[in-house]
């Protein structure tokens, strides 16, 4: 036996007295697997719930906003009108504006980008009150070829 | 009928070697609970393959091979995440005084050697297997195991000597 082997014998010697593991005293493997199984199931349920939520969110009727019938900006031609018109009306009503420009893609998706301003002829699609009381106005460029057709105007007197 | 015989034979064989297998696993894995699980998994894996036992030349080495595979699977694989969590939990539990030295050696090996190297060192130096027997256990050539042993010993000795004594005491 070489010196190195003797040296390693001495190094690892403390491991020789270690108490052996047993198959009886630990948590059963089945229980560990069951715990992992439950964790995976919960994860999958969360993913399914998230997917369902995303689908519902994408297809839901928009919440009632300040331009909905009966609300302060209803029947003022904000939704469906130009950005310039909307700016004039909502500023007069005392709102601070936060613009978001919607850019549509060929496949029907869109991006919503926060911008400092939008073209004056941009078409307003939706308005909503933000968490700080500002009015968020979502508009798309008038010449965006992939933008959806304008929504039917709300019933007004 | 044959399965009953295989089952009995496996139970006897495992009971005969359970303590040394349990020690082998505990020498490689920090967490006691995990070590127990791995012994249990070793038994289950052996149980599933019990029909092969008839053709096995060295049943003890066969069991060690299964245990080694379970441990390496854990040391290399995704269960490290679980082990990391368990180590995190166990950090708050004081190490028993009589196991402090063993804990330090295991830690040194974990920092210095690959899982494969750790297993080969433990099999040779603590369980009395020869290099050719380890070759059977691990499915490697005798020469490959011999070289791996030499390399692992040198690394361990260097690490044990510390940064100021690199190479000290390391022979062929």
HADDOCK unambig.tbl for C-alpha pairs under 7 A between the chains (distance, minus, plus):
assign (segid A and resid 3 and name CA) (segid B and resid 171 and name CA) 6.00 0.50 0.50
assign (segid A and resid 4 and name CA) (segid B and resid 153 and name CA) 6.90 0.50 0.50
assign (segid A and resid 4 and name CA) (segid B and resid 170 and name CA) 5.58 0.50 0.50
assign (segid A and resid 4 and name CA) (segid B and resid 171 and name CA) 5.21 0.50 0.50
assign (segid A and resid 4 and name CA) (segid B and resid 172 and name CA) 6.78 0.50 0.50
assign (segid A and resid 8 and name CA) (segid B and resid 153 and name CA) 6.33 0.50 0.50
assign (segid A and resid 8 and name CA) (segid B and resid 157 and name CA) 6.56 0.50 0.50
assign (segid A and resid 9 and name CA) (segid B and resid 125 and name CA) 5.88 0.50 0.50
assign (segid A and resid 12 and name CA) (segid B and resid 105 and name CA) 6.37 0.50 0.50
assign (segid A and resid 14 and name CA) (segid B and resid 101 and name CA) 5.87 0.50 0.50
assign (segid A and resid 14 and name CA) (segid B and resid 102 and name CA) 4.86 0.50 0.50
assign (segid A and resid 15 and name CA) (segid B and resid 27 and name CA) 5.98 0.50 0.50
assign (segid A and resid 15 and name CA) (segid B and resid 102 and name CA) 4.75 0.50 0.50
assign (segid A and resid 16 and name CA) (segid B and resid 126 and name CA) 6.30 0.50 0.50
assign (segid A and resid 18 and name CA) (segid B and resid 23 and name CA) 6.59 0.50 0.50
assign (segid A and resid 18 and name CA) (segid B and resid 99 and name CA) 6.80 0.50 0.50
assign (segid A and resid 18 and name CA) (segid B and resid 102 and name CA) 6.84 0.50 0.50
assign (segid A and resid 19 and name CA) (segid B and resid 23 and name CA) 6.28 0.50 0.50
assign (segid A and resid 20 and name CA) (segid B and resid 19 and name CA) 5.75 0.50 0.50
assign (segid A and resid 20 and name CA) (segid B and resid 20 and name CA) 6.89 0.50 0.50
assign (segid A and resid 20 and name CA) (segid B and resid 22 and name CA) 4.34 0.50 0.50
assign (segid A and resid 20 and name CA) (segid B and resid 23 and name CA) 3.76 0.50 0.50
assign (segid A and resid 20 and name CA) (segid B and resid 26 and name CA) 5.99 0.50 0.50
assign (segid A and resid 21 and name CA) (segid B and resid 22 and name CA) 4.17 0.50 0.50
assign (segid A and resid 21 and name CA) (segid B and resid 23 and name CA) 5.92 0.50 0.50
assign (segid A and resid 21 and name CA) (segid B and resid 25 and name CA) 6.84 0.50 0.50
assign (segid A and resid 21 and name CA) (segid B and resid 26 and name CA) 5.69 0.50 0.50
assign (segid A and resid 21 and name CA) (segid B and resid 32 and name CA) 6.79 0.50 0.50
assign (segid A and resid 21 and name CA) (segid B and resid 35 and name CA) 5.65 0.50 0.50
assign (segid A and resid 21 and name CA) (segid B and resid 36 and name CA) 4.89 0.50 0.50
assign (segid A and resid 21 and name CA) (segid B and resid 39 and name CA) 6.76 0.50 0.50
assign (segid A and resid 22 and name CA) (segid B and resid 22 and name CA) 5.61 0.50 0.50
assign (segid A and resid 22 and name CA) (segid B and resid 36 and name CA) 5.02 0.50 0.50
assign (segid A and resid 22 and name CA) (segid B and resid 39 and name CA) 6.10 0.50 0.50
assign (segid A and resid 23 and name CA) (segid B and resid 36 and name CA) 5.33 0.50 0.50
assign (segid A and resid 23 and name CA) (segid B and resid 37 and name CA) 6.57 0.50 0.50
assign (segid A and resid 23 and name CA) (segid B and resid 39 and name CA) 5.21 0.50 0.50
assign (segid A and resid 23 and name CA) (segid B and resid 40 and name CA) 4.30 0.50 0.50
assign (segid A and resid 25 and name CA) (segid B and resid 36 and name CA) 6.86 0.50 0.50
assign (segid A and resid 26 and name CA) (segid B and resid 33 and name CA) 5.32 0.50 0.50
assign (segid A and resid 26 and name CA) (segid B and resid 36 and name CA) 5.03 0.50 0.50
assign (segid A and resid 26 and name CA) (segid B and resid 37 and name CA) 6.07 0.50 0.50
assign (segid A and resid 27 and name CA) (segid B and resid 33 and name CA) 6.93 0.50 0.50
assign (segid A and resid 27 and name CA) (segid B and resid 37 and name CA) 6.88 0.50 0.50
assign (segid A and resid 28 and name CA) (segid B and resid 37 and name CA) 6.86 0.50 0.50
assign (segid A and resid 29 and name CA) (segid B and resid 37 and name CA) 5.83 0.50 0.50
